């Protein structure tokens, strides 16, 4: 595995829906993200309820710090577009 790559292993047989924490205002909306200590932006997107629950405190913090509401949305339509082979 290349340096900087993360392989946490797979815990889901198939991902059929995703949740995302989304910030919004009168001009539109965007997926919330937090910045890690090394400057990497990590979007608040989850494919299982355990990770979703773990992200909620970050979503609360983003709402408080930005002064904008944050909502949880679920995307449930899956369409496979491309497979990139190694």
VOKE-62304 format. One line per 10 residues: for each residue x, y, z of N, C-alpha, C, O, CB. Coordinates in Angstrom, 1 decimal. Atoms other than C-alpha are relative to their C-alpha. Glycine has a CB too. Layout:
N
X Y Z X Y Z X Y Z X Y Z X Y Z; ...
//
This chain:
86
0.8 -1.2 0.0 0.0 0.0 0.0 0.9 1.2 0.0 1.9 1.3 0.7 -1.0 0.0 1.2; -0.8 -1.3 0.1 1.3 3.5 -0.9 0.0 0.8 1.3 -1.0 0.7 2.1 -0.5 0.8 -1.2; 0.0 -0.8 -1.2 2.3 5.9 1.8 -1.2 1.0 0.0 -1.5 1.5 -1.0 1.3 0.9 0.1; 1.2 -0.9 -0.1 -0.7 7.9 3.1 -1.3 -0.7 -0.4 -2.3 0.0 -0.2 0.2 1.2 -0.9; 1.2 0.7 0.3 -3.2 5.3 2.0 -0.5 -0.7 1.3 0.3 -1.1 2.1 0.2 -1.1 -1.2; 0.6 0.6 -1.1 -5.6 3.9 4.5 -0.9 -1.1 -0.4 -1.8 -0.9 -1.3 -0.8 1.1 0.9; 0.9 1.1 0.3 -7.2 0.5 4.3 -0.5 -0.5 1.3 0.1 -1.4 2.0 0.8 -1.2 -0.8; 0.6 0.4 -1.3 -9.5 0.1 7.3 -0.7 -1.4 -0.1 -1.2 -1.9 1.0 -1.0 1.0 0.5; 0.8 1.2 0.2 -11.0 -3.1 5.9 -1.4 0.3 -0.3 -1.9 1.4 0.0 0.1 -0.9 1.2; 1.4 -0.2 0.4 -14.6 -3.5 4.8 -0.9 -0.6 1.0 -0.7 -1.8 1.4 -0.3 -0.5 -1.4
0.9 0.5 -1.0 -17.4 -3.9 7.3 -1.4 -0.2 -0.6 -2.3 -0.7 0.1 0.0 0.9 1.2; 1.4 0.0 0.6 -20.4 -3.6 4.9 0.1 -0.9 -1.2 1.0 -0.8 -2.0 -0.5 1.4 -0.3; 0.0 0.8 1.2 -21.3 -6.2 2.3 -0.2 0.8 -1.2 0.4 0.6 -2.3 -1.1 -1.1 0.2; 0.4 -0.9 1.2 -22.8 -3.5 0.0 -0.5 1.3 0.6 -1.2 1.3 1.6 -1.0 -0.7 -0.9; 0.4 -1.3 -0.4 -23.3 0.2 0.4 -1.2 0.4 -0.8 -1.1 0.6 -2.0 1.1 1.1 -0.1; 1.2 -0.4 0.8 -26.9 1.0 -0.6 -0.5 1.4 0.3 -1.4 1.9 -0.4 -1.1 -1.0 0.3; 0.4 -1.4 -0.3 -27.3 4.4 1.0 1.2 0.7 0.8 2.0 0.0 1.4 -1.3 0.1 0.8; -1.0 -0.8 -0.7 -25.1 7.2 2.4 -0.8 1.1 0.7 -1.8 1.6 0.3 1.0 0.6 -1.0; 0.5 -1.1 -0.7 -25.8 9.8 5.0 1.1 1.1 -0.1 2.3 0.8 -0.2 -0.3 -0.3 1.5; -1.0 -1.1 0.0 -24.2 13.3 4.9 -0.6 1.1 0.9 -1.8 1.4 0.9 0.2 0.5 -1.5
0.4 -1.1 -0.8 -24.3 16.2 7.3 0.2 1.2 -0.9 1.3 1.4 -1.5 0.9 0.2 1.3; 0.0 -1.1 1.0 -25.1 19.3 5.2 -0.3 1.3 0.7 -1.3 1.4 1.4 -1.0 -0.3 -1.2; 0.2 -1.4 -0.5 -24.8 23.0 6.1 -0.8 0.7 -1.0 -0.5 0.5 -2.2 1.3 0.7 0.4; 0.7 -0.8 1.0 -27.2 25.4 4.4 -0.4 1.4 0.5 -0.4 1.7 1.7 -1.3 -0.8 -0.3; 0.5 -1.4 -0.2 -28.3 29.0 4.1 -0.8 0.4 -1.2 -1.1 -0.5 -2.1 1.1 1.0 0.3; 0.8 -0.4 1.1 -30.3 31.1 1.7 0.7 -0.1 -1.4 0.0 -0.1 -2.4 -0.4 1.4 0.2; -0.7 0.1 1.3 -27.6 30.8 -1.0 0.2 -1.5 -0.5 0.6 -1.7 -1.6 1.3 0.6 0.1; -0.1 1.3 0.4 -27.5 27.0 -1.0 0.5 -0.9 1.1 0.3 -0.6 2.3 1.0 -0.1 -1.1; -0.4 0.9 -1.0 -26.0 24.0 0.8 1.3 -0.7 -0.4 1.7 -0.7 -1.6 -1.1 -1.1 0.3; -1.2 0.7 0.2 -22.8 22.0 1.1 0.3 -1.0 1.0 -0.2 -0.9 2.2 1.2 1.0 -0.1
-0.4 1.0 -0.9 -21.4 18.9 2.7 1.0 0.5 1.0 2.0 1.2 0.7 0.6 -1.2 -0.7; -0.9 -0.4 -1.1 -19.8 19.6 6.1 1.2 -0.8 0.0 1.2 -2.0 -0.4 -0.7 -0.1 1.4; -1.3 0.7 -0.2 -16.2 18.7 6.7 0.7 0.6 1.2 0.5 1.7 1.5 0.9 0.1 -1.3; -0.9 -0.5 -1.1 -13.7 19.0 9.5 1.5 -0.1 -0.5 1.8 -1.0 -1.4 -0.2 -0.7 1.3; -1.4 0.0 0.4 -10.0 19.7 9.1 0.9 -0.8 1.1 0.8 -0.4 2.3 0.6 1.5 -0.2; -0.9 0.8 -1.0 -7.5 17.2 10.7 1.2 0.8 0.3 1.4 1.9 -0.3 0.4 -1.3 -0.7; -1.2 -0.7 -0.4 -4.3 18.3 12.4 1.0 0.2 -1.1 1.7 1.1 -1.1 0.6 -0.8 1.2; -0.9 -0.1 1.1 -2.4 17.7 9.2 -0.6 0.7 -1.2 0.0 0.7 -2.3 0.5 -1.3 -0.4; 0.6 -0.8 1.0 -4.7 19.9 7.2 -0.9 -0.7 -1.0 -1.3 -0.1 -2.0 1.0 0.7 -0.7; 0.9 0.7 0.9 -6.8 17.2 5.5 -1.5 0.3 0.3 -1.9 0.2 1.5 0.3 -1.5 0.1
1.4 -0.2 -0.2 -10.5 18.0 5.0 -0.7 -1.4 -0.1 -0.5 -2.1 -1.1 -0.6 1.0 -1.1; 0.7 1.3 -0.1 -12.7 15.0 6.0 -1.5 0.3 -0.1 -2.0 0.9 0.9 0.4 -0.8 1.3; 1.4 -0.3 0.1 -16.3 15.2 4.8 -0.8 -0.8 0.9 -0.4 -2.0 1.2 -0.5 -0.2 -1.5; 0.8 0.7 -1.0 -19.0 14.2 7.2 -1.0 -0.9 -0.8 -2.2 -0.5 -0.9 -0.8 0.9 1.0; 0.8 0.9 0.7 -20.3 11.3 5.1 0.1 -1.4 0.6 1.3 -1.8 0.9 0.4 0.0 -1.6; 0.0 1.4 -0.6 -21.2 7.8 6.4 -0.8 -1.0 -0.7 -1.8 -0.6 -1.3 -0.4 0.1 1.5; 0.7 1.1 0.6 -22.3 4.5 5.1 -0.6 -1.0 1.0 -1.3 -1.9 0.6 0.9 -0.8 -1.0; 0.6 0.9 -1.0 -23.3 2.9 8.4 -0.3 0.9 1.2 0.3 2.0 1.4 1.0 -1.1 0.4; 0.5 -0.8 -1.1 -25.0 4.1 11.5 1.0 0.3 1.1 1.0 1.3 1.8 -1.2 -0.7 0.6; -1.0 -0.2 -1.1 -22.0 3.7 13.9 0.9 1.2 -0.4 1.1 2.0 0.5 0.9 -1.3 0.1
-0.8 -1.1 0.5 -19.9 6.1 11.8 -0.8 1.3 0.0 -0.3 2.4 0.4 0.6 -0.2 -1.4; 0.9 -1.1 0.0 -22.9 8.4 11.5 -0.1 0.6 1.4 0.0 1.8 1.6 -1.4 -0.4 -0.6; 0.1 -0.5 -1.4 -23.3 8.6 15.3 1.3 0.7 0.4 1.3 1.6 1.1 -0.4 -1.2 0.9; -1.3 -0.5 -0.4 -19.6 9.2 15.7 0.3 1.4 -0.6 1.0 2.2 0.0 1.1 -0.9 -0.4; -0.1 -1.3 0.7 -19.8 12.2 13.3 -0.9 1.1 0.6 -0.6 2.3 0.4 -0.2 -0.1 -1.5; 1.0 -1.0 -0.4 -22.7 13.9 15.0 0.6 1.1 0.9 0.3 2.3 0.6 -1.1 -0.7 0.8; -0.6 -1.1 -0.8 -20.6 15.8 17.6 0.8 1.0 -0.9 0.8 2.2 -0.6 1.0 -0.5 1.0; -0.7 -0.9 0.9 -18.5 17.3 14.7 -1.1 0.9 -0.7 -0.9 2.1 -0.9 0.8 -0.8 -1.1; 1.1 -0.8 0.6 -21.8 18.4 13.0 -0.5 1.0 0.9 -0.8 2.2 0.5 -1.1 -0.9 -0.5; 0.4 -1.0 -1.0 -22.9 20.1 16.2 1.0 1.1 0.1 0.6 2.3 0.2 -0.3 -0.7 1.4
-1.1 -1.0 -0.1 -19.6 21.8 16.5 0.0 1.0 -1.2 0.2 2.2 -1.1 1.4 -0.7 0.1; 0.1 -0.8 1.3 -19.8 23.0 12.8 -1.1 1.0 0.1 -1.0 2.2 -0.3 0.0 -0.9 -1.2; 1.2 -0.9 -0.1 -23.3 24.4 13.4 0.3 1.2 0.9 0.0 2.3 0.6 -1.2 -0.8 0.4; -0.2 -1.0 -1.0 -22.2 26.2 16.5 1.1 1.1 -0.5 0.9 2.3 -0.4 0.5 -0.6 1.3; -1.1 -0.9 0.4 -19.0 27.7 15.0 -0.3 0.8 -1.2 0.1 1.9 -1.4 1.3 -0.9 -0.3; 0.4 -0.7 1.2 -20.5 28.6 11.6 -1.2 0.9 0.2 -1.4 1.9 -0.6 -0.2 -0.9 -1.1; 1.3 -0.8 -0.1 -23.8 30.0 12.9 -1.0 -0.4 -1.0 -2.0 0.3 -1.2 0.3 1.4 0.0; 0.9 0.5 1.0 -25.5 28.0 10.2 -0.6 -1.3 0.4 0.0 -2.1 1.1 0.7 -0.1 -1.4; 0.6 1.3 -0.4 -28.0 25.1 10.6 0.7 -1.1 -0.8 1.2 -0.9 -1.9 -1.5 0.0 -0.3; -0.5 1.2 0.7 -26.8 21.6 9.7 -1.0 -1.0 0.1 -1.6 -1.3 1.1 1.4 -0.5 0.8
1.0 1.1 0.1 -29.1 18.9 8.6 0.6 -1.3 -0.4 1.6 -1.3 -1.1 -1.2 0.4 -0.9; -0.4 1.3 0.4 -28.7 15.2 8.2 -0.8 -0.4 -1.2 -2.1 -0.4 -1.1 -0.1 -1.0 1.2; 0.7 0.4 1.2 -29.6 13.9 4.7 0.4 -1.4 -0.3 1.5 -1.8 0.0 0.2 0.9 -1.2; -0.3 1.3 0.4 -29.8 10.4 3.4 -0.2 -0.2 -1.5 -1.3 0.2 -2.0 -0.9 -1.1 0.8; 0.1 0.3 1.4 -29.1 9.4 -0.2 -0.2 -1.5 -0.2 0.5 -2.3 0.4 1.2 0.5 -0.8; 0.4 1.4 0.0 -30.8 6.1 -1.1 0.0 -0.6 -1.4 -0.3 -1.8 -1.6 -1.3 -0.2 0.6; 0.0 0.6 1.3 -30.5 5.6 -4.9 1.5 -0.2 -0.4 2.3 0.7 -0.4 -0.7 1.0 -1.0; -1.4 0.4 0.4 -27.4 3.7 -6.0 0.0 -0.2 -1.5 -0.9 -0.9 -2.0 0.5 -1.2 0.8; -0.2 0.3 1.5 -26.2 3.7 -9.6 1.5 -0.1 -0.2 2.2 0.9 0.0 -0.6 1.1 -0.9; -1.4 0.2 0.2 -22.8 2.2 -10.3 0.4 0.6 -1.4 -0.2 0.3 -2.4 0.4 -1.5 0.0
-0.3 -0.8 1.2 -21.1 4.5 -12.9 1.3 -0.6 -0.7 1.3 -0.7 -1.9 0.3 1.4 0.4; -1.3 0.5 0.6 -17.5 3.1 -13.4 0.7 -0.9 1.0 0.5 -0.7 2.3 0.8 1.2 -0.3; -0.9 0.8 -0.8 -15.2 0.5 -12.1 1.4 0.2 -0.5 1.7 0.0 -1.7 -0.4 -1.6 0.0; -1.4 -0.1 0.4 -11.5 1.2 -12.1 0.8 -1.2 0.5 0.8 -1.4 1.7 0.6 1.4 0.6; -0.7 1.2 -0.4 -9.4 -1.9 -12.1 1.4 0.4 0.3 2.0 1.3 -0.3 0.0 -1.0 -1.2; -1.4 -0.3 -0.3 -5.9 -2.0 -10.5 0.9 -0.4 -1.1 2.1 -0.3 -1.0 0.4 -0.7 1.3
//
